[in-house]
Amino acid sequence: MTQIDTNTLSASGSEPDRGSMFERFEEPVVRSGQIGLLLLLAAIFFMPIFGSLLTSIRTIEDITTNGSWALPSSYEWENLQIAFIKMLPFLKASTIITLPSVAGTLLVATMAGYALSRLRFQGRLWMFLVIVSLSFVPIHTQLIPVFRLISEIGLHDTFIAQIIVHIMRHIPFAVLIMTNFFNTVPGELREAARIDGANEWTIFRRVYAPIARPAISALVVLEFTWIWNDLLWGLVLTQGTGKKPVTVGILSFQGEYEIAYNMVASGAVIAAIPTLAVFLIFQKQFIRGMTMGSVKG
């Protein structure tokens, strides 16, 4: 009897390739599962946002009678206008606090990341470890010492105090990100600039800083969101209305015996708009910065 070569039959097309058939069926199933998972996560993520938008355009009587998730019996669009007028001083305060805090954090972290990555000096590794370890210190252990220090130097209830605290709190994480980014930049760029006669400041400003734009953009979005949405330091370091950030301002809609749920929701929607705008502005650079190093070649 003549033995049939199964490899020959498979190659000639007499027998179907089971592996390729399985892959053809598997790919649509996997892709459908991925899309379904993403849609589920998107629905879970947007559900609180939809609930806030729904609540912000309803009356207190409607919310009390029909519940939080019922469709509005009437649309009260003026709630957003009233909330914006009341939130305006807090929005200004948050802007004054957030912009210098983000700028100061990025300036220090970018220069420190370049120094820790490219300059060789004694104790460099230990300095990096100490700075990064500070980001793991629980914020609650710092409340009383920071409050006492700020009060003793006369900076309580000022913008300066909040800006300094935010910068010091966010520098460790930003230094970690920038140091790791600069470690991925080829060292030949620095050597070529040194051969051309550039000093360290020129190399940093003209070569490394422009290259770090994706990482800086990612940090801008993250730091702006964290500082803008901070509530704890706003409660600890402020007393007068003019210095309180927007997150503390939302609490002003809460009375002693009742809560204006529609105004709270309207204030939350208004407070979320600046962070959304910052993300849309830096969207492309943010995605590039968050995916750095994920693809080789």
C-alpha positions in Angstrom: 0.0 0.0 0.0 1.1 3.5 -0.7 1.4 5.7 2.3 -0.2 9.1 1.9 1.8 12.1 2.9 -0.5 14.3 5.0 1.8 17.2 4.6 1.5 16.9 0.8 -2.3 16.8 1.0 -2.4 19.8 3.3 -0.1 21.7 1.0 -2.1 20.8 -2.2 -5.4 21.8 -0.7 -6.9 18.4 -0.4 -7.3 18.7 3.3 -8.3 22.0 4.9 -5.9 23.8 7.2 -7.6 23.5 10.6 -5.3 26.1 12.1 -6.1 28.8 9.7 -9.9 28.0 9.9 -9.7 28.2 13.7 -7.9 31.5 13.4 -10.5 32.9 11.0 -13.3 32.0 13.5 -11.4 33.0 16.6 -10.5 36.5 15.5 -14.1 37.9 15.1 -15.1 36.3 18.4 -12.1 37.8 20.2 -12.7 41.2 18.6 -16.4 41.1 19.5 -15.6 40.2 23.1 -13.1 43.1 23.3 -15.6 45.6 21.9 -18.3 44.3 24.3 -15.9 44.7 27.2 -15.0 48.2 26.2 -18.7 49.2 25.8 -19.4 47.8 29.2 -16.6 49.7 30.8 -17.6 52.9 28.9 -21.2 52.5 30.2 -20.0 52.0 33.8 -17.7 55.1 33.5 -20.3 57.4 31.9 -23.2 56.3 34.2 -22.3 58.7 37.1 -21.7 61.5 34.5 -25.1 60.9 33.0 -26.7 60.8 36.4 -25.0 64.2 37.3 -26.2 65.7 34.1 -29.7 64.4 34.7 -29.8 65.7 38.2 -28.4 69.1 37.3 -31.5 70.0 35.2 -34.2 68.9 37.6 -36.0 70.5 40.6 -35.6 69.4 44.2 -39.3 68.4 44.3 -38.8 66.2 41.2 -35.8 64.5 42.6 -37.5 63.9 46.0 -40.7 62.6 44.5 -39.4 60.5 41.5 -35.9 59.5 42.6 -32.5 60.3 41.3 -32.6 58.3 38.1 -36.0 59.3 36.8 -36.4 61.4 33.7 -37.0 65.1 34.4 -40.6 66.2 34.6 -39.4 69.6 33.5 -36.0 70.8 32.3 -34.5 73.5 34.6 -31.6 74.7 32.5 -31.3 77.8 34.6 -29.8 75.6 37.3 -26.5 75.6 35.4 -26.5 79.4 35.1 -27.2 79.9 38.8 -24.6 77.3 39.8 -22.0 79.0 37.5 -22.6 82.4 39.0 -22.2 81.0 42.5 -19.2 79.0 41.5 -17.3 81.8 39.7 -15.2 82.9 42.7 -14.2 79.3 43.3 -13.4 78.7 39.7 -11.1 81.8 39.7 -9.4 80.5 42.9 -8.8 77.1 41.4 -7.3 78.6 38.3 -5.0 80.8 40.4 -3.9 77.7 42.4 -3.8 75.1 39.6 -1.9 76.8 36.8 1.2 77.9 38.9 1.2 74.5 40.7 1.3 72.6 37.4 3.9 74.9 35.9 6.1 74.7 39.0 5.8 70.9 39.2 6.8 70.4 35.6 9.7 72.9 35.7 11.3 71.3 38.7 10.5 67.7 37.6 11.8 68.2 34.1 15.1 69.7 35.2 15.5 67.2 38.1 14.7 64.3 35.7 17.3 65.4 33.3 20.0 65.8 36.0 19.2 62.4 37.6 19.2 60.7 34.2 22.2 62.3 32.4 24.5 63.9 34.9 26.9 61.6 36.8 27.5 62.7 40.4 28.0 60.9 43.7 24.8 59.8 45.5 22.6 60.2 42.3 20.9 56.8 42.7 20.2 57.4 46.4 18.8 60.9 45.7 16.5 59.4 43.1 15.2 56.7 45.5 14.6 59.2 48.3 12.6 61.6 46.0 10.5 58.8 44.5 9.9 57.2 48.0 8.3 60.5 49.1 5.3 59.8 46.8 4.4 56.8 48.9 4.1 58.7 52.1 0.3 58.8 53.0 -1.1 62.3 52.7 -3.0 62.0 55.9 0.2 61.8 57.9 1.2 65.2 56.5 -2.0 67.2 57.3 -1.2 68.3 60.9 2.6 69.0 60.3 1.9 71.0 57.1 -1.0 72.9 58.7 1.1 73.9 61.7 4.1 74.9 59.5 1.9 77.0 57.2 0.2 78.7 60.1 3.4 79.5 61.9 5.0 81.2 58.9 1.7 83.2 58.3 0.7 81.7 55.0 -2.6 80.1 56.1 -5.6 81.0 53.9 -3.4 82.1 51.0 -2.9 81.0 47.5 0.9 80.7 48.0 0.4 78.0 50.7 -1.7 75.9 48.4 0.6 76.3 45.5 3.6 75.3 47.5 1.9 72.3 49.0 0.7 71.0 45.7 4.1 71.4 44.0 5.9 69.6 46.9 3.3 66.8 46.9 3.4 66.1 43.1 7.1 66.6 42.4 8.1 63.0 43.4 5.8 61.3 40.9 6.7 63.8 38.1 10.4 63.3 38.7 9.9 59.5 38.4 8.1 60.0 35.1 10.6 62.4 33.6 13.7 60.5 34.8 12.4 57.3 33.2 11.6 59.2 30.0 15.1 60.8 29.7 16.6 57.3 30.3 15.0 56.2 27.0 16.6 59.1 25.0 19.8 58.1 23.3 22.9 59.5 25.0 24.5 60.2 21.6 22.3 63.3 21.3 23.9 64.8 24.3 27.4 63.9 23.2 26.8 65.4 19.7 25.6 68.6 21.3 28.7 68.7 23.6 30.9 68.3 20.6 29.2 71.3 19.0 30.1 73.4 22.0 26.7 73.4 23.8 26.7 73.6 27.6 24.3 71.6 29.9 21.6 74.3 30.0 21.6 74.6 26.2 21.5 70.8 25.8 18.6 70.6 28.2 16.6 73.5 26.7 17.3 72.9 23.0 17.6 69.1 22.8 16.0 67.3 25.7 13.1 69.5 26.6 11.6 69.5 23.0 12.0 65.7 22.9 10.2 65.4 26.2 7.0 67.0 24.9 4.9 63.8 25.0 5.9 63.1 28.6 5.3 66.7 29.6 1.9 66.7 28.0 0.9 63.6 29.8 2.0 65.1 33.1 0.1 68.3 32.3 -3.2 66.4 32.0 -2.6 64.2 35.1 -1.3 67.0 37.3 -4.0 69.5 36.2 -6.7 66.9 36.9 -5.3 65.9 40.4 -4.7 69.5 41.6 -8.0 70.9 40.2 -10.0 68.1 41.8 -8.2 68.3 45.2 -10.5 68.7 48.1 -8.4 67.8 51.2 -5.8 70.5 51.0 -8.5 73.0 50.1 -10.3 72.3 53.3 -7.1 72.3 55.5 -5.3 75.4 54.1 -8.2 77.8 53.5 -10.7 79.6 55.6 -12.1 82.5 53.5 -14.3 82.0 50.5 -12.0 83.9 48.1 -9.2 81.3 48.6 -11.2 78.1 48.4 -10.9 75.9 45.3 -13.8 74.8 43.3 -14.2 71.4 45.0 -14.7 73.1 48.3 -17.1 75.5 46.6 -19.4 72.6 45.7 -19.9 72.0 49.4 -21.4 75.5 49.7 -24.6 74.1 48.1 -25.0 71.8 51.1 -27.0 73.4 53.9 -27.3 72.6 57.5 -30.5 70.6 57.2 -30.8 69.9 53.5 -28.8 69.4 50.3 -29.6 71.1 47.0 -28.8 68.0 44.9 -29.5 69.7 41.6 -27.1 72.6 42.5 -24.4 70.2 43.7 -24.7 68.2 40.4 -24.6 71.4 38.4 -21.5 72.6 40.2 -19.9 69.2 39.6 -20.6 69.4 35.9 -19.2 72.9 35.7 -16.1 71.9 37.7 -15.4 69.0 35.3 -15.4 71.2 32.2 -11.8 72.6 32.6 -10.3 69.2 33.1 -12.1 67.9 30.0 -10.9 70.9 28.0 -7.3 70.3 29.0 -7.5 66.6 28.0 -8.9 67.5 24.6 -6.2 70.1 24.0 -3.4 67.7 24.9 -5.1 64.5 23.7 -2.6 63.4 21.0 0.4 64.2 23.1 -1.1 62.6 26.1 -1.7 59.3 24.3 1.8 59.4 23.0 3.2 60.0 26.4 1.2 57.2 28.0 2.2 54.7 25.4 5.9 55.5 25.4 8.0 52.3 25.3 5.0 50.0 24.6 6.2 49.4 21.0 9.8 48.5 20.1 11.4 49.0 16.8 
